[in-house]
Amino acid sequence: MDKNILEDILQNNRKYIKLGEVATYIPQLAKANKEDLGLCIKDMNGDMYACGDYEKKFTIQSMSKVITFTSCLLDNSIEDVKKTVSFEPTSTAFNAIVDLEIKNRHRPLNPFINAGAIACISMLKENTYQEKFDRIINFIKLLSLNENIDYDEEVYESERKTGSRNRALAYYMQSTGIIDKDVDIEKLLEVYFKICSIKVNCIDLSNIALIYANNGVNPFTKERYFSKEVSKIVVATMALCGMYDESGEIAVTVGIPSKSGVSGGILSVLPSKMGIGIYGPALNDKGTSVAGLKILESVSEKFDLSIY
Ligand SMILES: NC(=O)CC[C@H](N)C(=O)O
């Protein structure tokens, strides 16, 4: 893979930034620099190809749902997980309420929408809410091969103060028994907001993605972090649901299982080959980086990476 080609791809797709807007519904995210654009690709040999603002830190947002879902699968049998959340795509937004009432026996359709992730956090086996958060941040440190991962206190506060929609989702799920009646919803949401506020850069995302590309094994130390079975479930769910109600279109145009977040990050897993991290905070109307998505599409096309 030629770094100059990647640099060209990044520059050629810069023009799409103007089609998007940074997220404003979480006030702190509105402070992002719309012009930022970064890409990092890491392969199984440890070779890294990066350009643009690949070292810039941003919050992990919905990309954390990959790690939350993985942890939920490690703590619970697949049958028990399926009683709470299924693995079906949505045709509505990531924070939609309507599906919870009318579809799927009140279960969130998948673990990558807000309701699904909040339900997954409630299923983690730790005894305290602090332990649940520690578990996830430590797992992110492990998978990103970065001990220095931390969370952004200001983004966390901003989300906590403005999180009425997530509160509505969580209380609704408690009313239907999807979330246990003993769960303290405010505390559960604090964990969710804090997880979303964990800071990463494109290198961290590419490292995390690489572990999934390698079926749960760190390709450098050969350490196994989760089973091949869990990895397959998570990556398949990413392919079908990771880009919300745009997942079908992206399967066609990109063909690489991916998960986006409203900070503008995209985490993409190319099985057996590479991990990709992208950042560009200007978002399309689905909440995905508009130029980032175009970069992913160009990389896939240029190097013939679609899994289909
Ligand atoms: N799509 C996203 O990245 C959403 C995550 C964000 N923290 C929220 O709960 O709304």
The ligand as a Tripos MOL2 file, in Angstrom:
@<TRIPOS>MOLECULE
LIG
   10     9     1     0     0
SMALL
NO_CHARGES

@<TRIPOS>ATOM
      1 N1        -24.1230    7.7630   16.8980 N.am      1 LIG1
      2 C1        -23.4540    8.0750   18.0010 C.2       1 LIG1
      3 O1        -22.2200    8.1570   17.9790 O.2       1 LIG1
      4 C2        -24.2820    8.3610   19.2110 C.3       1 LIG1
      5 C3        -23.5110    8.3880   20.5010 C.3       1 LIG1
      6 C4        -23.8950    9.5480   21.3820 C.3       1 LIG1
      7 N2        -23.1080    9.5240   22.5750 N.3       1 LIG1
      8 C5        -25.3790    9.4630   21.7470 C.2       1 LIG1
      9 O2        -25.6860    8.7940   22.6670 O.co2     1 LIG1
     10 O3        -26.2240   10.0690   21.1580 O.co2     1 LIG1
@<TRIPOS>BOND
     1     1     2 1
     2     2     3 2
     3     2     4 1
     4     4     5 1
     5     5     6 1
     6     6     7 1
     7     6     8 1
     8     8     9 2
     9     8    10 1
@<TRIPOS>SUBSTRUCTURE
     1 LIG1         1 GROUP 0 **** ****
